[in-house]
Amino acid sequence: MTLIDVAIVGGGASGTTTAFHLANRGKKTCILEKNISTPIKTCGGGMSAAVQQWFPFTLQPIVDEVITNVEFSWCLTDKVVADLSEDSPFWIVKRENLDSYLLNQALNSSCNLLTAFNVVKIKKKSNIWEITSLDGRQIEAKAIVIADGSQSKWSDFFNLGPKKQNYASTFSGRIRGRGNVLNGTARFEFGIVKNGFAWAFPLGNEVNIGMGTFLDSKNSISINKILNEFLPDLGFEPSEVTGQNAKLRIWNGHSNLNGEGILLVGDAASLCDPFLAEGLRPSLMSGFEAAKVLNCWLDGNTKNLDEYSKIMKTNWGNSMAWGKRISQVFYRFPKTGYKYGIKRPTASKRISQILSGQMSYEDIAKRVIKRLLFQNLKSQS
């Protein structure tokens, strides 16, 4: 059996990003993907144009819409609009197109791909990882990257990531046509989803429709009820949408994302934003940073992979710690949050800048939390 440098479990955005940057540096890399082809993925597909910094090739070919305005509403009224035209734009992509595009870049850099490789066993023998698929195929590697998403069982198996997983209940789908959704405008609706929000992202000749709830993932979302309210406001009939439910891991505290020769990236690492459910930017960031640390380790320039967890804590986790606190306050008192948070002259702009990667929650959190708690107490007195 040929020994490779890195085996990557999962061929999504984070896994293919990691694979490209490793293969591009000459490392023997293989993606282990349980599917035969890239499936349709109806998730929101929103990401900051700032993600371009992590790639030496342009991502423009798979960008379906450039968002220059973000519209917020409360119960379909009381709308405010933030202009992103002077900031880093927000891109909307079809996830299956992004994944395929990144996979092709990795394959063109001499990364290998094994499909229908459903990993059922991972064990380490004498510092070498042995990965076994359901059909009995095996591969050996010096390092392993877990990149198989929110349903991954391997983070708990290897005692990596948050000690307790926190999930958002989500629904995401697509509708053909544009309804009355304006070009370059993303919509966030905060009033009709308990403990969460609904969204509408233009996507070429389609619109991505979704919703998520963040404080009580044990209860299901009233999908049909919300669609019956939300879609007519967008110029669609509720029956026109097709989509799927999902449990999405969200950030739940600083945690160790690496072990000896093993790393977690993307949703498997529970990196998703706990307030606005942004998942693509941390997925691509983690893939880039994981590959950078792995390259140093494989070259013998560092003794372990601990730097990866430190980098992700600094570059992402510190902001998400404040994002979680904002989420806990905002979604408990959403009407107050919308009135004294989103509707403030600068607030919608700040949210847009967070989505575009220009600001972090840390920059605004203390003021926002203090203001929301004060206004809620004031309204109750």
C-alpha positions, 0 to 999 in steps of 0.5 A: 500500500502506497503511503501518502502525505495527507488523506482528506475525509470529505470533498466539500469546500473546506476539504477541497481548499485544503487539498488544493493548497497541499497538492500545490506545494507538492504533497501527496494528497487524496480526497476521500469522498463518499459520494460518486458525484457532487450533489446539489446543495441548496444552502445559502451560498453566501460568502464575502469576496474577501475569501479571494485572498486565500486562492491564487486563482480567481473565483469569479467564474462560479459567482452567480450574483454580487450583492451590493445591498442588504435589506432587513425587515421585521415581520415583512415590514419596517424595512432598512437597507444597507449599501455595500457598494463601497465595501468588500462585496458579498458573493452568492454561489451555488455550493455544488459549483463552488465545490466542483470548481475547487475540486478541479483546481485540486485535481489539476494540482495532482491531488487524487480523488477516491469516490464512493469511499464511505469512511467507517474506520480510522486508526493510527499505527506507528504514527501512520493513519489507516483509513478504511471504507465501507467496501473494504478499501484502505489508504495510509497517510502521514496526516488526516484532515476531517472535512465531512461536515456537520454530520461528522462523527469523527470529531467526537471520536477523536475528542476534538472540537467543542465538548458539546455540539450546538446546532442550528435547525435550518431549511434551505431551498431554491425557486426558479425565477426572481419574483420581486427580488432586486438584482444585487440585493440580499434579504434578511427577515427577522420577525417570522422565525422564532429564535432566528431569521429567514433569508432570500439570496438572488442566484442568477435566474433563481433565488435561494430561500432559507431559514434558521433557528439558533437557540432551540435546535430541538424544536423543528421549524414551522417551515410551511407556515414561514414559507406561506408568509415569506414567499408571497412578499418576495413575489412567489407561491409557496409551492414553488420552492424545493429544499431540505432540512439540516442540522448545522453545527455552529460555533460553541466555544474555543476548542482544540481543532487538532491532534497528533497528525489530525485536523478538523476543518469547516463544519466538522470543526463547528466554525459556523457563525452562531448569529448569522449562520455564515459558514463558507468563509470559515470553511475556506479560511480553515482549509487554507490555514490547515494546509499551511500548518500541515505543509510546515509540519510535513516539511519538518519545520514544526513538531506538531499541528498546534499552531492551527488551533491557535490561528483559528482561535485568533482569526475566527474564534475570538469574533465568534465568542462575541457573536454567540453572546450577541446571538443569545441576547438578540434572539431572546429579545428579537423585537427589541434587537431589531428596533434598537439594533438593526434599525440604528443608523449604523447597525445594518451597515455594521452587519453588512461589514461583518458579512463582508469580512471587514469587521468582527463581532468583537468590534461592536459586541460590548456596545450592542449587548449593553444597548439591547439589555438596557432597552429590553429592561426599559421596555419591561419597566 
